[in-house]
Amino acid sequence: MSEATEASEETGLLAAPALSLPFLQRSISQLNSLLLEERDQISSGEILPPAHLADQPPLATSFSLLALLVFRETKLRTKSSYPDAWDQWKRESATEEWLNTIDENIEQIWTSFLSAFRGSADLEIALWTEFRMNAKEPFLRVSDFVCSQPTLLNDRVVELCMKFRWERGAPLEPSRSRQYLAPRYDASCTPWIYHAFDLASQLAFLFLLAFYVLEPPKTLGPREIVLVIISISATLHSWTTSAPFILSILAFVVAHPSLPSPYLPSPKNLSFNLLLLSLVMHILQLHALVLPSPSLLFWPERCLPLAALISSSVFGTISKVVLFFLPFFFLSFYFLSYSMSHIYFWQSSLLSMTLPSPVVTREVALWLASVSFIIIFLSILMLSPSFALSPRTRSPWDRYSTSIGQEARTRFYSAVVRYSRPYPFPPPFNVVHFILIVFPAYSLRSLGVSRSFFRRFEKFLWRLLVGPFVSVANLLTYKPSQRRHGGT
């Protein structure tokens, strides 16, 4: 089996030792071939870690954890049809035993690693070293799977590593950090700053859109051009949260050219309603647990649990209660509105042909509508988690409940992983990145143009276009001892 190539521009700034890293495919295949009765072989050392990583504990730990995490995901995703209830129960029981075994091995490997821990550089290598399944598959890291494994998700060391990574970015190698300015300049865009730029672009979109719907322009101006550019850049940056931006782009696309304001959404046409819908969706989205989030700017361990609690109450409990009582709610209020319609719309030709509803019917309809509203309100109060703080806990993440704390950690770790990348192009810079890097690289791939050329050009473009803004942001938010060096 061939080995993974040397580290590239996409790898972390704190590079692992110069060692040929194995692919995961062989170990994953060996794990998949094990029978349930042979699960003890996982901890025997015959499969994990590979022999030539035995003298590199951080790399061996990273490889073993990643292989088990990928194997765990495989077991969770495996679905098949069952001929009868007995076979389904047997398969579910076997899967549960496998998951327990995998989790026990992950906990054992991680605990053993921490007991022989030598420095923060080892933690960075264990959590952020990139491996691949084979030469054609993308890179994988332990940090990509932390949110799906309970032991790692609730581990205090992982929490601190993620927090330091979020605030200070990837550590620099000591030898490089004292000799060259370029690596320090390249590492200046921490995940926190990257997220702040992303959030700033979305807030700019919100303000521009709000001013547009409050005072619709008569002619195309810089404000409208910037609004469209930010919408395009946000759509390119993340498809999963791009609905408000797609609506705003669509509003400008469908604006009719015959209107007084050509190609501009106007209150006189449907396109303006799309902008209003985009504004409402974007405001709700900023308050939900989606990225980017204002809750991540300051004290995420305090803001995110509260956001998770409110989000769980609104989008979990309230939505379920409303959906459960929705037929009863609609029928009761339709009954009430129809019984009262003769009072307010007696002059209608259609209603004038029928007699008014009896007073008793109106009273019952009003009582039924009131009862439906009271039931929904009481159900929400009874099912919603209490806003009172839980008994004193060791971690501020669990101040409301353990489940809320896990949800908040999951959101935070996902943000750290998403915004931990070298040479990032936050909106609206990603439009330039797409035009000059992504699209040409994809178009010229068939002509055999080397990817290394585009990587070097990407680095140059980042240093020229994004780096100065990042440097200014670092000066404005500078904290003493902000930049870490490897091994400290």
N, C-alpha and C positions, 0 to 999 in steps of 0.2 A: 504494500500500500504506500502511495506517495505521501509526502508530508506537507503540511501547510507552509506557505512561503513566509518570508520575513515580514516584519511589521511594516505597514504602509501608513499613508497619511491619515487613514481612518481609524488607526489604533490609538489607544490612550497616550497621553503625553508622558506618563510614567511607564516606560517600556519594560516588559519582562526581560529576564536575562536572555542573551543571544543563544537561543536554543531552538532547535527544530520542533515545532509543536505538532502533536499527532492530531489526526482527524477523530471525530467522535463516532463515526459510523461503525467501526469494528466493535467498539465496546457496547454500543447500543444494540447491535445485532446479537452479541453474546448475551446481553441481558434479556432480550426478547426470546431467545431460545431456551431460557431456563424454565423448568417446570416449577409449580408452586412448592413441591417438595424439595426442590434444589435451591430455594431462595437463600439458604445460609451461605452459598458460595459468593454472594455479594460482598460480605464482610471478610471473606477468607484471603483477599489480596490477589486472587488469581485473575480477576477481571479488572479491578480498579485498584490503584491507578496504573497506567502503563509503566513498564519496567524502567525505561530511561528517564522517567520523571521522579523516580523514587528519592533521588538526592536533592530534589527541588520541592520542599514541602508546600510552599505557596502555590506553585503551579500544579502539583499533584492534587492538592485540595481543590483548586479551582476546576480541574478536569473532572475529578470524581463527583463533586457536587453538581456540575453541569450535566454530566452523563445521567446521573440519577434524576435530576429535575426534568430532563427531556424524556427519560423513560417514564416518569410519573405522568407527564402530560400525555404521553402515548396511551397509558392505561386509562386515563380519564376520558380521552376522546374516542376510545374504542367502543363502537356500537354495532350490534348485530341483531338480527331477528331470532327469536326463540320459538321452538316448536311447541313448548308447553311451559306451564308455570314452574315446574321443578327445574328445568334447565335454566330458566331466567334467574331463579333464586340461587342456584349453584354458581352461575357466572357472576352475579352481583356479590356473593360471599367471597369468591376468589379474588375479585377486584378489590374488595375492602381489605382482605388480608395482604394483598400486594401493596396497597397504599400504606398500610400500617408498617410493613417491612421497610418500604422505601423511606418513609419518614423517620423511622428509627435509625436507619443507616445514615441519613442526612444529619440527624442530630448528633450521632456518634462522631462522624467525620468533623463536623464543625466544632464540637466541644474539644476534641483532641487537638485540632488546629489552634484553638484559642489557648489551650493549656501550654502549648509550646510556642506561643506568639512571640515574635522578635521585634516588631516595629510596625508603624503605620503603612510602610511600603508593602509589607506582606499582605495586609488587609486589602490594599488597592489591587494587588496582583490577584488575590483570591476572588474578589468580587467583579473585577473589570477586565481581566484577561480575555481575549477573544479567541474562540475556537470555531471550527467549522465542521459540519457533518462530512463533507467531501469538498473537492476543489471547486465545485459549481454552486454550492450552497452559501447563503450569507453567513456572516459572523454571528455567533451567539456568546452571551456572557451570563454569568451567574446572576448579575443584577437584573437581567431581563426577566427572571423567573422568581425573584424574591417575593413578589406580591401573591404568588399562588401557593406558597409553602408556609404553613403556620409557624414552624420553628424559626425560620429566617425572618418572617414578617414581624414577629413579636420580640426579636432579639435586640437587646440594648446596644450591642456593638454595631450591628447592622444599622440601627437607627442613627447612631452617632456618625458612622461613616457616610450615610446618605446626607445627613445635615451638613457635615463639613464639605462634602462634594458640592452641595447646592450653593453654599455661601462662598467657597474658595476655589472651586473648580478642581481639575485634575492636578495633582502635585507634580512638580518638576524634578527631573533627575538632578541630584546635587552637583555633579560635574558639569552639566550643561547650564544650570541656572546661574552659576557664578562666572561663566566665561562668555556667554552670549546673551545679547539683548533680544534677538529674534524669537527664541523659544518663550521668553517671558512675555513678549508682545503677543505672540500667538495664543498663549494660555490666558490672556487677560479677560476673555469673554467667558465668565463663569455661567453656570446654568441660571443663577439668579438674574444676572444682567440680560441674558438671552430671553428669559421669560419676561423681564420688565420691558424690553423693546417690543416683544410680541403683544403684551398687554397695552402698551402705549399706543400702538397702531390701532387696536380695537377701540380704545377710548376715543381716539381721534375720529374714527369712523362714526362712533356714537354721537359725538358733538356735531360733526358736519351734517349727519343725517337729521339730527334734531333741528338744527338751524334751517335746513332745507325745507322740512315739512312745516315749520313755523312761518317761514317767509319764502315761499316758492319763487325762484328767480324767473325773470322774463327772458334772459339770454344766457347762453352757455358761458361760464366763467371758470376761473381757477379752482374754486371750491368744488364744482361738479366734477372737474377732471381729477382732482385729488381723491374725491369720493369713489370714483370708478376704479382708480389705480389701487387704492387700499382694498376695495372689494375683490379685485382680481388677485392681489397678493395674498389676502387671507384665504381665498379659495384654493390657491396653489399650495399654501402652507399646510392646511389640514382639511381634508374632505369631510371628516366626521362632524365638524362643527361649522360647516360653511353655509348652512341653510339661509341665515339672514343676508349673507353677502351675495349668494346666488340670486336671491329675490331682488336685491338692489340692482344687480347687473341686468336682470331680466326686465326691471322697470324701465331702465334707459333703452333697452333693446326694443321693447314693444311700444314705446312712445310714438304716437302717430305724427308723421311729418307735416300734416295739414293743420296742426294746432297752432295757436298764437305763439307758443314757445316750441319751435321745431325740435324734435328729438329730446325734449325734456319732459319728465313726468309732471303732469299738471293736475290740479284738483278736479278738472273737468273730464278726466279719463281714468280708466282702470289702473294704469301704471302707477298713479299716485297711491292707490290703495295697497299696492305691493310694497311701496316704501314704508307706509304706515305699519304693515304687517312685519316688515323687516325690523323696524324700530322696536316693536313690542317683543319680538322673538329675541333680539339681541340683548335687551334689558333683562329679560328672564334668564337668558343664557349666562350672563355675567354673574348672576346670583346662584346659579346651579354649580355643581361640582364638575365643571368641564374646564379644560385648559384653553387659554390662560385664565387664571382666576385671581381676583384681588386678594383673596384669602392667603395667597402664597407670598405676598410682598413682605409682610412683617409677621414674625412669630407664628409660623405655620402650625406649630404644635399647640397653639391656643386658638387660632382662628379656624383651622380646618375641622377640628372636632365639632365646633358649633355649627359650621356650615354643613357638615355631614348630618348632624342631628336635625337641623331644619329641613334639609333636603330629604332625609328619610321620612320626616313627618309629612311634608307637603306632597312629595312625589310618591311616597310609599303608602302611608296610612290613609291620608285624605283622598288620594285618587282611587284607592281600592274601595273605600266606603262610598264615595260618590258613584262609582261604577256599579256597586252592588245595589244601591237604592235608586239608580237612575230610572228604571221603568216606573217604579212607584212614584218617584218625584215628578216625572213628566205627566203621568196620568192624573195625579192629584191636582197639579196646577192647570192642566188642560180642563179638567172638570170645573175648577174654580173660575177660570177665565170664560168658559162657555156659559156658566150659570150667571155670571155678572155682565155678560156682553149686552143684554137688553137694557141695562141701565145707561151705559155709555154710548151705545151705538143703536139706539132705538130708531133713529131716522133711516138706517140702512134698509134698502128695499128688500133685501133678502131676509133680514131678521124681523122686519115688520110683519111678515106673513105668519110668524109663529108667536105664540104666547110667551110672556116672560116666565122664567123658571120660578117655581114656588119659593117662598122665603125660607122654608125649611130646607129645601135643597141647597140654597145658597149658604145657609148656615153649616150644613154638613160638608159642603165643598170647602168652605173656609177652614173648618175644623180639620179636615183631611190634609189640606195643604200645610197648615200650621204644624200638625203632627209629623208630617214627613220632614219638614225643616228641622224640628226639634230632635227627631230621631237621628238624622244625619249629624247634627251638631254634637249630641251626646256621644254618639259612636266615635266621632273624631277625638273628643276629650278622653274617652275611656281607652282608646287604642293607641293614642299618641304617647310616645315616651315622655317621661317627666323631664322638665327643664331644670329641675333641681339637681345640683351636683351629686354624684355618687359619693359614697364614703371615700375618705382620703386614699388615694392611690399613689404608687411610686412614680407613675408617668403621667404628665399632663394630657397625653393622648387619650387616656382612659378615664378622663374626668367625668364623662357622662355615662358611659358603659363600655364594656370590653368590645362589643360588636361595633359600636360607633368609633371607638379608637382604631380598630382594625380597618374599617372603611376609610378613615382619615389617613392612616399610614399608607394604605394602598394608593390613594390619590397622590400623596406626597411622593412616594417612591416612583410612581409612574411619571410624575413631572420631572424628577431628577434624571431618570433614564432618558426621557424624551429630549430634554434640553442639554444633555451631556453629549456633545458632539463637537469635534474640532472644526473650526472655520465655519461657523453657522451664518446663515443669511436670513435674519428675521425680516418680516414684512416691514416696509415695502421693498427692501433690498433683494428679496428672493425673486422678484420679477426680472431684475437684471441677471441674476444667477440662472434663471430658467432660460432666458434668451441667449446668453453667452456660453453657458456650460451644459445644462441638462439637454436642451434640444439639439445642439450640435453633436454632443457625445452620443446621443441615441441615433441621430441621423447618420453619422459617420462610422458607426460601429461596424457596419457591413463592409466598409472599405478598409478595415484593418488598422484604423488610427488607434494608437496606443492610449489606454486609459490614463497612463502615467502623465501624458502631456496635459490632459484636462485637469488632473489633480494638481500639477504644478501651477497651471493657469488659475485654478480655483484659489490656491493659496495666495498667489499674487493679487488676484482681484479682491480677496477678503482683506488683505493688508492695506490695499489702496482705498477701498470703498467703505468697509465696515469698521476696520480697526480704529481709525481716528475717533469715531463716535463712541466706540467701546472704551477707549482711553479716557475720554472726557467723562463718561459715566463712572469709570473707576475712580477718577479724581474726586468726583462729587460724592461718592459713597465709600471713600477709602476708610478702612479701619486698620489700626496697627496690627501687625503680624497676620495680615490677611492672606498672603501668599504662602502656601506650604512648600516645603522641599521634601523630596522622597526620603523616607527613613526617619523623619522627625515627628 
